[in-house]
Amino acid sequence: MILCDIGNTTVDWFIDGKASKQSVDNFDPHLYTDKVCYINVNTKLSSLLGSLDHWYDISQLVDRDKYYPTMGIDRVMVCEAISDGVIVDAGSAITVDVMCNGHYEGGFISLGLRSAQEAYRQLSPALAESFNFEVDLTIMAKNTPDAITIGFLAPLIDKINSLGKPIYVTGGDSCLFSSLLPDVIMDDHLVFKGMQKLIEKGQLC
């Protein structure tokens, strides 16, 4: 089974249990003759993909009544992967979503780590510092790197911990983010696991 997650800048593949990535600039769906099950947020490619008989858009299998209408399909997929828990997707943005017995309970969106650091830089050159991921988030800071780290991350971490469920972390910054949370389950393939569950349920591919 070939799974494909198409974004605006990158295309993520999951083929025979192995994940890979390529630039969307080098992406040519005509090169693949086997069945491909995909999700897509790149509107420029929607018409092309829809015209290919062996490419199957599995977003049509989602029960959209479970989620709010504007919720991104990647975010929906990681929720579909988990029946009960808090899912933290630490990418360009940090999304936090809660699943309870297969039902979506809601979530929130924060700036991603790089975007947050850039926002501090835009406020003042004096705040152009990198986050310190070894800082104790429970104390008051006595230097600028610790101050911006605690100011941004402490409320976020406290909120996630307060949800009282198993925490799953995925996304490009999952390693950095998981160091701040105790007993997390890291899984870089949650999007694909959600896709697989829908495929099995809908028997599409």
N, C-alpha and C positions, 0 to 999 in steps of 0.2 A: 504494500500500500504506500502511495506517495502522498504526503501531506504538505501543503504549501501555505504559508502565511505571508501575504503580500502587503507591504507597507509603502509609505511614500518615498523612502530612500533605500530600504533594504528588502530583500526577499529571503525568508527563512524556510528551510526545507527540513523534512523529516522522512528519510528514506531507509527502509530496512533497519529501523532502530537507531539510526545515526542522524544527528542534526548537522546542518551546514548553513552557510549564509552567503549571499551574493548581493552586489549592488543592483538596484532596480534598473540602472542604466544599461546593464549587461543582460537583462532578463528578456528571454524570447520564449514564450510558451509553446511556440510551434516545434521547438526542439524535443519536446516530450510527447511520445506517442502512446505511452501507457496512461491508464486512468489517473487523474490527479484530483484529489479533494482539496479545496482551497477556501480561504477567507481572504477578503480584499478590502482595504481602505483607500486604495489608489484609484480615484475616479477616472483618471486618464486611461486606465487599463480595463475599465468595466465592460465597455462594448466589445473589445477584442476577446476577452475571456468568455463573455457570454455567447460568442459566436462559435466557440470550439466545443464540439460534441463530447469530447473525452475529459473536459474540465468541469468539475461539479462544485458549485457554490454551496457549501454546507450551511451557510448562514440561514438558508431557507428552512432548516430543520429546527431552528431555535424557537422555543415558545416565548415570543416577545412579551407576552402578558406578564411574565415573571420579572421583567426588567423595565426600566424607564425608557421611553422612545429614543432618546438621543445617546444612549449608552453605547460606547464603541464595541465593535465586534470582538476585538482582542480581549477586552475586559470581560465580556460575556463568556468567552471561551475558558478563561481561567476559573471563572465561577462555576461553569459546567463541570470542571474537573474535580471539584471538591464538594462533598455533600454537607460537611459541617466544619467550619473553621473560619479564620480570618486570612484573607489572601492579600499579601502586600506585593504589588508589582512595582519594583524600583527601577524605572526607566527614565525617559525624558521628563515625565511627570511621575509622581508617586501616587498610585491609586491603592486604596484600602477598601476592601469589600468583605461583607459578612454573609456567610451561608449558614443556614440552620435547618438541618434535616431536608436538604435539597431545595429549600426556599431562600430566595434572595431577600436579605433583611435591610439592604442599603449599604452605603459606603460614602467615601469622600475622596477628593483629589487635592494633592499638595504639589508644590513645585518639586521638580527633581533636584537631586543634589547639585548638579552642575548649574542648573538654572537659578537655584537659591544663592549659590556663591556669586554668580554673575549679578544678581539683583543687589547684593551687598556692595559689590564693586561699583555699580551704577549710583548707589546712594552717596558713596564717598571713597576716594582713593585710600583713605585710612582703613577702610574695611575690606580692602583687596587682599584677603587672607584665605588660605585653604582651611577646610574643616579639620578638626583634630578628632579622629575617630577613637582615640584612646582616652578621651577626657571622661571624667565622672560627671554624668548628666544630672546628678542629684545635688551638686554643690554650686556655689556662686563662683563665677569666673574672675580671674585676676590678670587676664591678658586678652588681647583682641581675638586671636584665633579661637580660644576657648569660649569667649563671650558670644561670638556669632554661632558657634557650634551648638552651645546650650540653648541659645535663644531660638534657633530654628528646630533643632531635633528633639529637645526635651518634651515640649508639648505633644509632638507627634508620637514619640515613643510611649509616653504616658497614656495617650488615647488608645493606641493599639493594645497595650497591655491590659487596659481597663475592660476590654471587650470580653475577656474571660474565655477565650476559645483557643484551640490549637492554631498556631501561626505558621502559615506557609509563605515563603519568600521566593520570588522569581524576578526576572528582569536583569538588565545589564549591570546594575549596581547591587545585585543581591548579596554579594560577598561583603561589601562594605556595610550594607544596611543590616545584615544578619548579625554582625558583630555587636550591635547595640541591643539586640533582643535575646533573651534567654530561651533556650530549648526550642529554637525554630526548626522547621523542616524546609530545607532548601531544595527547590525543584525547578530547574531551568526549562523543563518540558511541559509545564502546566497547560500552555496554549494547545499543544498537540494532544495532550491527554484529554482535554475537553473536546477537541475535534473528534478523537477516536470514540469517545462515549456517545456523541451524537450520531456518528456514522453507524455504530453498532445498534443504536436504538432505531434509527431511521432506515437502515439497510440501504444506504445510498450508493456506496462504492463497492 
